[in-house]
């Protein structure tokens, strides 16, 4: 999982909005990668924090996201950036934690955390594109190692097919979260399928 932060002036934000920067979920992969170049060109700073699968298995993902936001803001401060506004896409149940982190580092900044900030604020849209592009790249790398794994999303039949193959092999690679509900569902379906086959042959 990648968490990204992008620092923009109002002018840079207007430029990026003008070239089509918006919530990464509404863009094709090709469009995201084209826009990534514009984001790099028209940003004061881009910071990325990666959260590893084993971290998510051990800890609450929302707490990990708060710490990722903190790392990003600390890096921004170390580079001399003093934002007037800090905007964060909602992290469930962690509003006060995010506000505390942001205000400790930037006491005079307006702090905004709200659902769909990646839709409503260009700086969060840009950050979502950066994170998604890095994820796309990592998926391609993993596919060269583990074979066709699809998009990595539970709605992708290719990913489900790969997870079933992984379960049958008995050895799950480290890129899979062991606590992932989708993995458990695939396991249950596989056991159900096995039980049904056993009933038919008995």
Phi, psi and omega in degrees: 000135178247135173242126185238152173230138180232128179259124183227146165278169178300321180295316178297321178299319178296320179297314182292323175299321182294330181269001173108013178292125177204183182314125185300333182293342181265002185245149174286163179300317180299316180294319179302316183289329174293317181290334179303321179296321177294322180295317178298319183290324190247033178237150174281329182197141173232126180232138181232138174238130181257136176250123186277154180304319182293332175293317180293327177294327185272329190230167177291129185296329179293321176295321178296322179294320178298317180293327176295318176300318179298316179299318180297314181293322178297321178294319178301317180295321179295338178269004176088010179277132176236090184288149172271344182214134175242119183243128183230134173295146190301133170248116190306125175072012185236023182301310182295323180296317179293316180299319180296315179299312183295318183285332175295323182273323184227079187302331185266358183278145170285131181249124181235124170228122184205156177298146177060031174297332178291345175268326191259344182233125187297327180294326178282325174301314180299317179297322180294326177292316178301311181297318182293321179295320177295321177296316178304315181295319179293321177300319178298318179296315180297325180294329177289337180268317189250002183089186184295110181250004181070208183275345184088002179262147184294343179277354184268116180302328179295321178293317179297319178299317180295318179298322178296320178296320178298314180299319181291331179286337179080007181222107181269127179294160186290350180281353180261133173286121181293336180271004183294124181300324180298320178297318179294321179295319178298319178299315180295319180296321180297317178294320178298316179299319180296318180297319180296319180295322180295319180297322182291328183268352183272000000 
